[in-house]
Amino acid sequence: MNRGRRGTVRLYIILVHVILALVVVKSDFLARVGKRLGLTQASGPEITDYFRSILVTHERMDATVPEGAVVFIGDSHTQGLCVDTVTTPSVNFGIGGDTTVGVLNRLGKYHCLERASVVVLAVGINDMRWRDNTEIVENYNRILKALPPKLPVVVNALFPVDAPTVENGNPQITNARIHDLNQALRGLCAAHPRCVFADAGAKLADQTGNLQKALQYRGDGIHLNSDGYRLWIDTLRNAIAEAKGISSHYFAYRSAR
């Protein structure tokens, strides 16, 4: 093979690798391929015994939730949140490891939603081990439709992760994919007049887009420590106030028509 031909072959190989690299890091490509190959499902069931045991406790709590409470529903991020520091009265219905599927399965158990002032939804990071972004957004849409029609909703953006720590054990979870999912959730929320999108990501991320080391709980790359929670709490307070304001204006207008 002559020198010119070898150079062409090398250039071709380099271009192929560059294109493949761009495709792999973009959005949820790996999750989609992995799902089709049956590789992205997490080990064990999605609805666990732990989920069921916590839900039993929630059912006992439900009847005692006061009128006008803010109801927090989510995964371990929510479960670790002292919701009274955000607003009162409030109740924490977080379940560690939960997904949008879990939320859909338990919404009907929370009769207090009919008398709540706002519901805060913070779930989705665990879904990335089970389904692609499109399905996560579809589930969110189903959740919004399943909630009482006059209940204001705060949809919380997924937090950035510390990629070097997280992607080694959870390759389906990347900041590029989180960014794309948050954009889709923002658009979904915008289509619902009673919905406010709360995004603390800019406060939590470092200059590279990863979750700041100083805000991580024990350096696990996903969970927030007390400093991280304080930043999230500020965002939640503003979003809840906005949801109540928008909702009051919107439904007053609808009632007057």
C-alpha atoms as a printed R data frame, in Angstrom:
    type eleno elety resid chain resno       x      y      z
1   ATOM     1    CA   MET     A     1   0.000  0.000  0.000
2   ATOM     2    CA   ASN     A     2   1.450  3.373 -0.963
3   ATOM     3    CA   ARG     A     3   1.946  6.197  1.501
4   ATOM     4    CA   GLY     A     4  -1.038  8.264  0.206
5   ATOM     5    CA   ARG     A     5  -3.372  5.334  0.536
6   ATOM     6    CA   ARG     A     6  -2.215  4.582  4.072
7   ATOM     7    CA   GLY     A     7  -2.818  8.218  5.025
8   ATOM     8    CA   THR     A     8  -6.369  8.053  3.646
9   ATOM     9    CA   VAL     A     9  -7.102  4.887  5.623
10  ATOM    10    CA   ARG     A    10  -5.772  6.437  8.831
11  ATOM    11    CA   LEU     A    11  -7.883  9.563  8.302
12  ATOM    12    CA   TYR     A    12 -10.963  7.408  7.701
13  ATOM    13    CA   ILE     A    13 -10.370  5.441 10.921
14  ATOM    14    CA   ILE     A    14  -9.897  8.636 12.926
15  ATOM    15    CA   LEU     A    15 -13.115 10.134 11.540
16  ATOM    16    CA   VAL     A    16 -15.072  6.962 12.351
17  ATOM    17    CA   HIS     A    17 -13.828  7.027 15.941
18  ATOM    18    CA   VAL     A    18 -14.662 10.714 16.355
19  ATOM    19    CA   ILE     A    19 -18.207 10.184 15.051
20  ATOM    20    CA   LEU     A    20 -18.728  7.182 17.322
21  ATOM    21    CA   ALA     A    21 -17.482  9.118 20.333
22  ATOM    22    CA   LEU     A    22 -19.882 11.983 19.627
23  ATOM    23    CA   VAL     A    23 -22.826  9.620 19.243
24  ATOM    24    CA   VAL     A    24 -22.017  7.743 22.446
25  ATOM    25    CA   VAL     A    25 -21.768 10.819 24.677
26  ATOM    26    CA   LYS     A    26 -24.830 12.532 23.240
27  ATOM    27    CA   SER     A    27 -28.091 12.286 25.186
28  ATOM    28    CA   ASP     A    28 -29.331  8.815 26.138
29  ATOM    29    CA   PHE     A    29 -27.945  6.866 23.182
30  ATOM    30    CA   LEU     A    30 -26.333  4.231 25.427
31  ATOM    31    CA   ALA     A    31 -29.496  3.785 27.416
32  ATOM    32    CA   ARG     A    32 -31.567  3.249 24.274
33  ATOM    33    CA   VAL     A    33 -29.154  0.724 22.802
34  ATOM    34    CA   GLY     A    34 -28.706 -1.012 26.127
35  ATOM    35    CA   LYS     A    35 -32.427 -1.302 26.608
36  ATOM    36    CA   ARG     A    36 -32.886 -2.903 23.206
37  ATOM    37    CA   LEU     A    37 -30.160 -5.388 24.022
38  ATOM    38    CA   GLY     A    38 -31.588 -6.045 27.473
39  ATOM    39    CA   LEU     A    39 -28.476 -4.697 29.204
40  ATOM    40    CA   THR     A    40 -29.641 -1.596 31.081
41  ATOM    41    CA   GLN     A    41 -32.111 -3.131 33.476
42  ATOM    42    CA   ALA     A    42 -30.886 -2.886 37.034
43  ATOM    43    CA   SER     A    43 -30.524 -6.081 39.014
44  ATOM    44    CA   GLY     A    44 -33.539 -6.938 41.137
45  ATOM    45    CA   PRO     A    45 -37.117 -5.643 40.885
46  ATOM    46    CA   GLU     A    46 -37.916 -1.987 40.352
47  ATOM    47    CA   ILE     A    47 -40.652 -2.091 43.030
48  ATOM    48    CA   THR     A    48 -38.836 -3.458 46.062
49  ATOM    49    CA   ASP     A    49 -39.840 -4.749 49.491
50  ATOM    50    CA   TYR     A    50 -38.291 -1.590 50.915
51  ATOM    51    CA   PHE     A    51 -40.593  0.501 48.693
52  ATOM    52    CA   ARG     A    52 -43.623 -1.441 49.928
53  ATOM    53    CA   SER     A    53 -42.676 -1.147 53.596
54  ATOM    54    CA   ILE     A    54 -42.179  2.629 53.375
55  ATOM    55    CA   LEU     A    55 -45.445  2.990 51.462
56  ATOM    56    CA   VAL     A    56 -47.293  1.262 54.319
57  ATOM    57    CA   THR     A    57 -45.940  3.960 56.647
58  ATOM    58    CA   HIS     A    58 -47.010  6.668 54.194
59  ATOM    59    CA   GLU     A    59 -50.532  5.255 54.114
60  ATOM    60    CA   ARG     A    60 -50.717  5.546 57.903
61  ATOM    61    CA   MET     A    61 -49.495  9.146 57.710
62  ATOM    62    CA   ASP     A    62 -51.842 10.185 54.918
63  ATOM    63    CA   ALA     A    63 -55.007 10.746 56.948
64  ATOM    64    CA   THR     A    64 -53.185 13.035 59.408
65  ATOM    65    CA   VAL     A    65 -51.744 15.407 56.778
66  ATOM    66    CA   PRO     A    66 -53.361 18.815 57.411
67  ATOM    67    CA   GLU     A    67 -55.337 20.886 54.955
68  ATOM    68    CA   GLY     A    68 -53.114 23.063 52.752
69  ATOM    69    CA   ALA     A    69 -49.926 21.069 53.306
70  ATOM    70    CA   VAL     A    70 -47.166 20.921 50.687
71  ATOM    71    CA   VAL     A    71 -46.654 17.280 49.719
72  ATOM    72    CA   PHE     A    72 -43.147 16.201 48.709
73  ATOM    73    CA   ILE     A    73 -42.938 13.060 46.548
74  ATOM    74    CA   GLY     A    74 -39.638 11.714 45.302
75  ATOM    75    CA   ASP     A    75 -36.643  9.430 45.774
76  ATOM    76    CA   SER     A    76 -33.719  9.474 48.229
77  ATOM    77    CA   HIS     A    77 -33.046 13.171 47.609
78  ATOM    78    CA   THR     A    78 -36.523 13.924 48.945
79  ATOM    79    CA   GLN     A    79 -36.374 11.277 51.653
80  ATOM    80    CA   GLY     A    80 -33.281 12.963 53.104
81  ATOM    81    CA   LEU     A    81 -34.842 16.440 53.049
82  ATOM    82    CA   CYS     A    82 -36.199 18.054 56.237
83  ATOM    83    CA   VAL     A    83 -39.264 19.439 54.485
84  ATOM    84    CA   ASP     A    84 -40.218 21.666 57.416
85  ATOM    85    CA   THR     A    85 -37.178 23.805 56.598
86  ATOM    86    CA   VAL     A    86 -38.727 24.471 53.184
87  ATOM    87    CA   THR     A    87 -42.314 25.210 54.177
88  ATOM    88    CA   THR     A    88 -44.996 24.317 56.704
89  ATOM    89    CA   PRO     A    89 -47.243 22.476 56.949
90  ATOM    90    CA   SER     A    90 -45.612 19.820 54.802
91  ATOM    91    CA   VAL     A    91 -45.147 16.064 54.559
92  ATOM    92    CA   ASN     A    92 -42.274 13.988 53.180
93  ATOM    93    CA   PHE     A    93 -43.276 11.060 50.975
94  ATOM    94    CA   GLY     A    94 -39.779 10.317 49.654
95  ATOM    95    CA   ILE     A    95 -38.667  6.724 49.084
96  ATOM    96    CA   GLY     A    96 -35.014  5.938 48.422
97  ATOM    97    CA   GLY     A    97 -34.430  4.270 45.062
98  ATOM    98    CA   ASP     A    98 -37.849  5.242 43.703
99  ATOM    99    CA   THR     A    99 -38.645  5.912 40.043
100 ATOM   100    CA   THR     A   100 -41.474  7.464 38.047
101 ATOM   101    CA   VAL     A   101 -43.018  3.993 37.876
102 ATOM   102    CA   GLY     A   102 -43.009  3.808 41.659
103 ATOM   103    CA   VAL     A   103 -44.624  7.249 41.896
104 ATOM   104    CA   LEU     A   104 -47.354  6.218 39.468
105 ATOM   105    CA   ASN     A   105 -47.973  3.116 41.570
106 ATOM   106    CA   ARG     A   106 -48.382  5.050 44.815
107 ATOM   107    CA   LEU     A   107 -50.143  8.286 43.860
108 ATOM   108    CA   GLY     A   108 -53.549  6.750 44.489
109 ATOM   109    CA   LYS     A   109 -52.594  6.032 48.109
110 ATOM   110    CA   TYR     A   110 -52.175  9.721 48.940
111 ATOM   111    CA   HIS     A   111 -55.681 11.055 49.506
112 ATOM   112    CA   CYS     A   112 -54.132 14.141 51.109
113 ATOM   113    CA   LEU     A   113 -53.319 15.378 47.602
114 ATOM   114    CA   GLU     A   114 -56.977 16.417 47.307
115 ATOM   115    CA   ARG     A   115 -56.483 18.922 50.148
116 ATOM   116    CA   ALA     A   116 -52.835 19.873 49.531
117 ATOM   117    CA   SER     A   117 -51.709 23.360 48.503
118 ATOM   118    CA   VAL     A   118 -48.771 22.200 46.327
119 ATOM   119    CA   VAL     A   119 -47.097 18.933 45.383
120 ATOM   120    CA   VAL     A   120 -43.347 18.813 44.766
121 ATOM   121    CA   LEU     A   121 -42.095 16.048 42.442
122 ATOM   122    CA   ALA     A   122 -38.396 15.145 42.553
123 ATOM   123    CA   VAL     A   123 -37.733 11.811 40.877
124 ATOM   124    CA   GLY     A   124 -35.997 10.487 37.761
125 ATOM   125    CA   ILE     A   125 -32.336  9.761 38.440
126 ATOM   126    CA   ASN     A   126 -33.041  6.098 39.281
127 ATOM   127    CA   ASP     A   127 -35.171  5.779 36.147
128 ATOM   128    CA   MET     A   128 -32.022  6.105 34.056
129 ATOM   129    CA   ARG     A   129 -31.080  2.551 35.004
130 ATOM   130    CA   TRP     A   130 -34.420  1.258 33.715
131 ATOM   131    CA   ARG     A   131 -35.631  3.345 30.764
132 ATOM   132    CA   ASP     A   132 -34.691  6.024 28.265
133 ATOM   133    CA   ASN     A   133 -35.412  9.737 28.581
134 ATOM   134    CA   THR     A   134 -38.474  9.624 26.349
135 ATOM   135    CA   GLU     A   135 -40.166  7.087 28.598
136 ATOM   136    CA   ILE     A   136 -39.244  9.057 31.726
137 ATOM   137    CA   VAL     A   137 -40.903 12.177 30.304
138 ATOM   138    CA   GLU     A   138 -43.947 10.133 29.275
139 ATOM   139    CA   ASN     A   139 -44.234  8.853 32.842
140 ATOM   140    CA   TYR     A   140 -43.951 12.400 34.178
141 ATOM   141    CA   ASN     A   141 -46.781 13.413 31.881
142 ATOM   142    CA   ARG     A   142 -48.876 10.542 33.233
143 ATOM   143    CA   ILE     A   143 -48.092 11.668 36.789
144 ATOM   144    CA   LEU     A   144 -49.186 15.245 36.042
145 ATOM   145    CA   LYS     A   145 -52.432 13.980 34.539
146 ATOM   146    CA   ALA     A   146 -53.055 11.700 37.525
147 ATOM   147    CA   LEU     A   147 -52.765 14.518 40.075
148 ATOM   148    CA   PRO     A   148 -55.863 16.478 41.150
149 ATOM   149    CA   PRO     A   149 -56.562 18.996 38.352
150 ATOM   150    CA   LYS     A   150 -56.416 22.116 40.558
151 ATOM   151    CA   LEU     A   151 -53.288 21.155 42.490
152 ATOM   152    CA   PRO     A   152 -50.215 23.329 41.780
153 ATOM   153    CA   VAL     A   153 -47.127 21.284 40.918
154 ATOM   154    CA   VAL     A   154 -43.404 21.914 41.287
155 ATOM   155    CA   VAL     A   155 -41.314 19.650 39.050
156 ATOM   156    CA   ASN     A   156 -37.750 19.537 40.295
157 ATOM   157    CA   ALA     A   157 -34.866 19.246 37.843
158 ATOM   158    CA   LEU     A   158 -32.481 16.334 38.259
159 ATOM   159    CA   PHE     A   159 -29.284 17.385 39.973
160 ATOM   160    CA   PRO     A   160 -25.911 17.153 38.233
161 ATOM   161    CA   VAL     A   161 -23.736 14.223 39.286
162 ATOM   162    CA   ASP     A   162 -20.007 13.886 39.750
163 ATOM   163    CA   ALA     A   163 -19.377 12.007 36.513
164 ATOM   164    CA   PRO     A   164 -15.954 10.492 37.359
165 ATOM   165    CA   THR     A   165 -17.478  8.953 40.495
166 ATOM   166    CA   VAL     A   166 -20.884  7.909 39.154
167 ATOM   167    CA   GLU     A   167 -20.361  6.792 35.572
168 ATOM   168    CA   ASN     A   168 -17.926  4.044 36.542
169 ATOM   169    CA   GLY     A   169 -20.670  2.091 38.311
170 ATOM   170    CA   ASN     A   170 -23.713  3.575 36.535
171 ATOM   171    CA   PRO     A   171 -22.801  4.250 32.905
172 ATOM   172    CA   GLN     A   172 -26.426  5.084 32.095
173 ATOM   173    CA   ILE     A   173 -26.236  8.173 34.332
174 ATOM   174    CA   THR     A   174 -24.369 11.028 32.650
175 ATOM   175    CA   ASN     A   175 -24.581 14.787 32.963
176 ATOM   176    CA   ALA     A   176 -25.236 15.087 29.221
177 ATOM   177    CA   ARG     A   177 -28.253 12.845 29.597
178 ATOM   178    CA   ILE     A   178 -29.403 14.665 32.746
179 ATOM   179    CA   HIS     A   179 -29.191 17.974 30.850
180 ATOM   180    CA   ASP     A   180 -31.318 16.625 27.995
181 ATOM   181    CA   LEU     A   181 -33.891 15.162 30.387
182 ATOM   182    CA   ASN     A   182 -34.138 18.416 32.320
183 ATOM   183    CA   GLN     A   183 -34.746 20.326 29.104
184 ATOM   184    CA   ALA     A   184 -37.551 17.936 28.217
185 ATOM   185    CA   LEU     A   185 -39.087 18.198 31.696
186 ATOM   186    CA   ARG     A   186 -38.882 21.992 31.527
187 ATOM   187    CA   GLY     A   187 -40.817 21.894 28.257
188 ATOM   188    CA   LEU     A   188 -43.387 19.486 29.699
189 ATOM   189    CA   CYS     A   189 -43.887 21.714 32.712
190 ATOM   190    CA   ALA     A   190 -44.304 24.785 30.511
191 ATOM   191    CA   ALA     A   191 -47.222 23.051 28.795
192 ATOM   192    CA   HIS     A   192 -49.089 22.803 32.118
193 ATOM   193    CA   PRO     A   193 -50.288 26.201 33.478
194 ATOM   194    CA   ARG     A   194 -50.212 24.975 37.100
195 ATOM   195    CA   CYS     A   195 -46.625 23.708 36.903
196 ATOM   196    CA   VAL     A   196 -43.369 25.393 37.963
197 ATOM   197    CA   PHE     A   197 -39.960 23.981 37.046
198 ATOM   198    CA   ALA     A   198 -37.384 24.255 39.851
199 ATOM   199    CA   ASP     A   199 -33.749 23.955 38.825
200 ATOM   200    CA   ALA     A   200 -30.942 24.258 41.390
201 ATOM   201    CA   GLY     A   201 -28.392 22.783 38.989
202 ATOM   202    CA   ALA     A   202 -26.433 25.986 38.391
203 ATOM   203    CA   LYS     A   203 -25.908 26.381 42.151
204 ATOM   204    CA   LEU     A   204 -24.778 22.776 42.598
205 ATOM   205    CA   ALA     A   205 -22.469 22.308 39.600
206 ATOM   206    CA   ASP     A   206 -18.804 23.212 39.323
207 ATOM   207    CA   GLN     A   207 -17.182 24.809 36.253
208 ATOM   208    CA   THR     A   208 -17.066 21.438 34.464
209 ATOM   209    CA   GLY     A   209 -20.755 20.743 35.035
210 ATOM   210    CA   ASN     A   210 -20.175 18.090 37.700
211 ATOM   211    CA   LEU     A   211 -21.708 18.110 41.169
212 ATOM   212    CA   GLN     A   212 -19.352 20.104 43.375
213 ATOM   213    CA   LYS     A   213 -17.176 17.959 45.615
214 ATOM   214    CA   ALA     A   214 -17.934 20.250 48.549
215 ATOM   215    CA   LEU     A   215 -21.676 19.574 48.192
216 ATOM   216    CA   GLN     A   216 -21.549 15.768 47.993
217 ATOM   217    CA   TYR     A   217 -22.604 13.483 50.799
218 ATOM   218    CA   ARG     A   218 -19.567 11.326 51.627
219 ATOM   219    CA   GLY     A   219 -18.292 11.822 48.080
220 ATOM   220    CA   ASP     A   220 -20.784  9.402 46.501
221 ATOM   221    CA   GLY     A   221 -21.211 11.655 43.462
222 ATOM   222    CA   ILE     A   222 -25.022 11.819 43.617
223 ATOM   223    CA   HIS     A   223 -26.411 12.772 47.008
224 ATOM   224    CA   LEU     A   224 -26.239 16.194 48.639
225 ATOM   225    CA   ASN     A   225 -24.733 17.036 51.996
226 ATOM   226    CA   SER     A   226 -26.215 19.696 54.283
227 ATOM   227    CA   ASP     A   227 -24.628 22.529 52.280
228 ATOM   228    CA   GLY     A   228 -26.076 21.143 49.067
229 ATOM   229    CA   TYR     A   229 -29.496 20.771 50.665
230 ATOM   230    CA   ARG     A   230 -29.442 24.421 51.762
231 ATOM   231    CA   LEU     A   231 -28.979 25.516 48.158
232 ATOM   232    CA   TRP     A   232 -31.788 23.227 47.015
233 ATOM   233    CA   ILE     A   233 -34.058 24.462 49.809
234 ATOM   234    CA   ASP     A   234 -33.673 28.077 48.602
235 ATOM   235    CA   THR     A   235 -34.717 27.013 45.100
236 ATOM   236    CA   LEU     A   236 -37.678 25.026 46.421
237 ATOM   237    CA   ARG     A   237 -38.962 27.910 48.546
238 ATOM   238    CA   ASN     A   238 -39.033 30.230 45.542
239 ATOM   239    CA   ALA     A   239 -40.634 27.615 43.291
240 ATOM   240    CA   ILE     A   240 -43.373 26.795 45.813
241 ATOM   241    CA   ALA     A   241 -44.190 30.479 46.260
242 ATOM   242    CA   GLU     A   242 -44.358 30.886 42.484
243 ATOM   243    CA   ALA     A   243 -46.579 27.803 42.106
244 ATOM   244    CA   LYS     A   244 -49.043 29.107 44.659
245 ATOM   245    CA   GLY     A   245 -49.112 32.527 43.005
246 ATOM   246    CA   ILE     A   246 -49.513 31.264 39.452
247 ATOM   247    CA   SER     A   247 -52.108 28.747 40.506
248 ATOM   248    CA   SER     A   248 -54.220 31.285 42.407
249 ATOM   249    CA   HIS     A   249 -54.202 33.683 39.449
250 ATOM   250    CA   TYR     A   250 -54.889 30.929 36.903
251 ATOM   251    CA   PHE     A   251 -57.759 29.263 38.706
252 ATOM   252    CA   ALA     A   252 -59.319 32.559 39.742
253 ATOM   253    CA   TYR     A   253 -59.337 33.495 36.045
254 ATOM   254    CA   ARG     A   254 -60.812 30.134 35.071
255 ATOM   255    CA   SER     A   255 -63.546 30.424 37.716
256 ATOM   256    CA   ALA     A   256 -64.482 33.917 36.524
257 ATOM   257    CA   ARG     A   257 -64.982 32.790 32.938
